[in-house]
Amino acid sequence: MKVGKVEVGPGSARLELVDGVALLHPEDAVLDAMLLGWARQQRGGRRLEPGTVEDRERTVRRFMKFTSEYPWRWTAGHMDEWTTYLIAELGRANSTIRNYQGSIRMFCDYITSPYYEWPEQCETRFGTHPVQICHEWNTAAHLLDYEGDAERRPMTREEIQTFLDYADDRVEFAVRRRRKGAQAAYRDATVFKVIYGWGLRCTETSKLDITDFYRNPKAPELGRFGSMSVRWGKGSKGSGPKRRTVLSVMPWAVEALEDYMVNLRPRYQASGRPALWLTERGGRLQAREIEDRFATYRDALKMDESLTPHCLRHSYVTHLIEDGADPQFVQQQVGHDYASTTAIYTGVSGDFMNTMMRKVLDRSMTAEG
């Protein structure tokens, strides 16, 4: 909307406060108006999810409670003290601290922007104005170090082979015994091959449709499965799903998927249903069902209890790197915004490290000679 000749957008102080009206509790009223305006700016201008906006507001209120100061009196020192408290007293993880600091940084960006006119309002009402208190030197960066669960790791090639062989054996076992569940076992064995073969998350796998595969002119031998369109990739916090195209690099996985499409999927109530993975009732296979089947097979094989289907995605990254794939290509394949995220997925084997060491030593000795 426009006020006079100046255009203002959602979240502007002039839209949240009524000029000329005396406020009974001006500090609290301005704070509430700031937060309301920030929420409208995020939802209206940036189209963020309500849950994300609410989480960020809670973080701001938590920080304000810690400082016992209103935002226009915050300093960088307050951020230093809060970060120390989060680490020393609460034991928060680096990723959690980074998210908290990110919320405060974005709120400060909002209330210090001349476009939203909060500095002018604070100067008029309180004789001071808000400043940005989050800087490179007092906030956590997107680190190269692993910040997640220390137990989560890639599966080795031997573990993956054992796991996939067992999944295939479950199909043969059900067929020989003429037991129910042979189709589901067949389907799930293919699901696990696809997760590893394309480096997918469980949700991404569950939401695949039969139309999400395309020919790649650079790989005609792969037929219609030369590339995959992932439409439900993990987006940034508060944003919608992020699309990406994953190129097929494991021909054996393509063969397994094509076999499933030709020989098994038609046996389901598949007519008119777009889902790639169907249940016996014709519904879409859910991520939780994939995780449960994985856990059943893992436990039957007495494998490490910390292994999950996501470890297959870790393995995809690790094994491509071991096989000489360019790290940037791998990053694009798995949909990571940061190379550091791809790096924490990588857990190269001892054999690979020894091979690299040998190459370095041989190169050094040749140079010296």
N, C-alpha and C positions, 0 to 999 in steps of 0.2 A: 504494500500500500504506500501512499505518498502523504506526507504531512508538509503542507506548503509546497516548496520547490525541492525539498530534500527527500529522496526515497529512502525508506528504512525497511528492513526486513524483519523476519521473525526473531524475537529475542532482543530487539532494541529497547533501551531504557525508556524511551518515550512511549512505547507500547505497553510496558509493564508498570509504569508509574504515572500517576495523574498529576500533571503540573499544577502548582498552586495549592495543593491539598496538604495540610499539615498532618504529619504522621504521628500517631500516639506513641509508637515505639519505632522510631525511624531506622535504627540499626537492623532490627529483626525484619522490618518490612522491606528494606532494601535487599537484605540477604535472600528473603523468600522470592522477591521479584527477580533477582539475579538467577537463582536456580530455576525458576519457572521459565525465564527467558532462554536460559541455556538449554533446557529440555526442549523447548519449541524450536530452537535453532538446530538441534541435533535431529529431531524427528522431521521437521519441515524441510530444512535445507539439506541435510545429509542422509535422510531416510534411514536412520538407525532404528534397530529394534527397541521397543519399550523397555525390555528387560535390561539391555545394555545401558540405556539412559538412567534407569533407576539405580543400577549398580554404581555408576559413576557419581550420582548424587550422594549415595550413602558414603562413598569414599571421601567426598568433599566434607560432608558433615562430620565424619569421623576425624578428619584432619583438623577441622575447626574446633572440635571438642578437645583434642589434644593440645592445641595451641592456646585455647581460651581467648582467641582473637578473631575479629571479623576479617574477611578476605582483604579488605583495603589496608589492613595493618600487618599482613603477613610479610615475612622476610625470608631470605635464603637460609638464614640461621634456623628458622623453624623447620624447614625441610631437612636440614642436617640432623636436628634433634630427633625428628620423627623417624628418619631412616635408622638412626642408631637404636631407637626404641624398638622398631620392627625387627631388627637383627638380634640385638642383645636380650631383649625382654620377651618378645613373642616368637623368635626363631623362625620368622617367615622366610620362604625360599626366594632366591633371586628373581625368579619369574614373577612371583606375587608382588614383590616390592616394585619391580619395573611396571607392572600394571597399575599399582596404586599411584606411583609417581606420574605415570602417563595421564591418569585422570586429572590429577592436580594441574599438570602442565596445560592440558586442554582447557580446563576451567579458567586458568590464568590467561591463556591466549584470548579467551572469549571476553573476560571482564576488562582486559587492558586494551582491547581493540577500539580505536576511535569510531569505527563504524557503528558499534552498539551503544556508544555514548556513556558507558558506565564511569570512566575516569572523570568526565565532566560532572556527573551527578554526585560522585563521592567527594570531589573537590568542593562543590557547592555546599553539600550537607555536612561533611565531616572534616573539611580542611586538609584532606589528604587524598591519595588516589592509589589504586591497586598497581602492583608491579609483577612481572614474571619472576617467580622464585625458583623455577626448575631450570638448571643449566647443565651443560655437559660435565662440569666438574663436581656436581653434587647429586647426580642421578645415575642409575644403573643403565648401562648401554645394553644393546642386544649382543650378549656375550658369545664368544666362540666355545666356551666351556659347556659341557653337558649339564643341564639344569633339571632334568627330569628324574624319573625313578632310576636309581643306579642299577636295579636288578634287570631292567628291560634291556634286551640285547638282540642283535640279529641271530637268527638260527644259522647254524653251519650248513654247508652243502650236504653233509652226511645226515644231519637231522632232518633237513627238508626231504631228502630222498627217502629216508625211513618213514617219515610221516605220510608222504604222498603214496608210497607203496602200500602202507597200511590202509589208507583210504580206498585205494583200488581193491585191496583184498576184501574189504567189507562188502563191496559190491558182489564179488564172486561168491563170498560166503553166503550172502542172502539168496543169491540165485540158486546155488547148489542145494540149500536147505529149503528152497521154495518158500521163503519167509517174506512177509510184508516188509517194505522199507527198502527194497532193492533200488527202486527209482530214486528215492530220496538220497540214498548213499551214493548213487551214480552222480546225481546232481551236485551233491556237496563235495565230492572228490574233484569235480570240475571247478567248483567255486574256489577251492583252495589253490588250484593251479592258476586260476585267473588272478587272484589276489597277488600271488607271487610273480606271475608272468608279466603283469602290467604295473606292479607296485602300488596297489590300491588300498584305500581304507575300507573298513567293513561297510560303512554307510554308502560310500561311492559304489561298491560292488552290488549291494542290495538294490540300489536304485537304477542300475543299468537297464536299458530297454534294448530290444532286438534291433532297433534302428540306430543304435549308437556306434555302429562299426562302418568303416569306409575303406574303399580301395586306396592304396598308396601307389602312385605311378612309379615310385622309386623301388617298390618291392612287389612287383606283379605276382610273384610266386606265392604270396600270402593271400591272394584272392580278395574277398570282401573284408578281410580282417587285418588289413594293413595298418589301420590306425583306429583308435578308440576315442570317442567324445565323452569326456567325463563332465556331466552337467551338474553334478551335486558335490563338487569339490568343496573343501573346507575354506570358508571365507574369513576375512578379518573379523574381529569381534564386533558384533553389531550389524555387519553387512550381510547380504544374502549369499547364496552359494556361488562359488567361483568356478567358472568353466575352464577347461583346458583340454588339449588334444594330446593323447599319449600314443607315440609310435610303437608299433609292435616290434620287439627285438628278440623274442624267444619263440622260434618257429614251433617247438614242441608244444608250447602252450596254445598256440593258434590251432594246431591239429586237435588238441583235446577239446577246445571250445567248438570247433566245427563239427566234431564227432557228436558232441552233446546237442548241438542245434539240429543236426540231421536225424539222429537216431533216438534221442530221448525226449526233447522238449515237445515234439508233436504228440507224445503219449499223455501229456497233461491236458487239462481243459484250457487249451491255449488259444482257442479261436477268439479273435478280437482283443486279446489281452497283450499289451505292449511289453510287460515285464520279461526280462531275460530269464530270471529264476522264479519258478512258480512252485506253490505248495500243492498238495494233493487236492485241495479244495479250490484251486485256481487263483488263490491270492498271491501277493508278492512275498517272497522270502524276506524276512526281516534280519537286520544286523544282529540282533540278540540271538536269533536261531543259529546264525553262522558261528557266533562266539561260543554258544553252548556245545555245538557239534565239535568244534575245535578242542574245547576243554575235555570232552569225552574221549577223543582219540589220543590227546596228549597224555591224559591220565592212564589210559590203557597201555600206553607205551612206556609209562613211568618216566616221562620227560620232566624237565624242570617246570615246576608249577607256575613260575613267573612268565612263561611263554604264553603269548596271546596271538590272535590272527595278525595284529599290528606288527609283530615281529617278522612276519613274512614280508611286509613292506620294508622294514629295516634291512632285511636280507637282500631284497631287490637292489637297494641303493648300494650296499656293501659289495655285492657280487658284480654289479656293473663296473664299479670303480676298480675292483680287483682285475676285471677282464679288460681294463684299459679304456673304458668310456670316459669322455671328457666330463669333468665335474659340472660344468655349466649345462651340458645336455641332460645329465641326470637330474639336476635341480629343476629344469623345465619339465622333465617327464613327471616328476612327483608333485609339481605345483608349489614349490617353496619360494617365498618372496626373498628369503635371505640365504646366501650360500652357507652361513653359519648353521642354519637349521639342517641343511643337508649334511653338513659335517658331523653333527651330533648323531645322525642316523648311521654313520659309517663306522664299522668295527672290523677292519680288515684282519684277515687271519695271519697266524704266525708264518705260514708258508709264503704268503704274499709279501710280508715284511722282510723275510729272509731273501726273497728273490730281488726285492728292491735294493736291499743292502749289498747283495752280490754285484748288481749292476753298477751301483755307486763305487764300490771298491775297484771293480774292473776298470771303470772309466778313470778313476784316480791313478791307478797303477799305469795305465796306458799313457796318461798325460805326463806322469813323472818320467816314464821311460823315454 
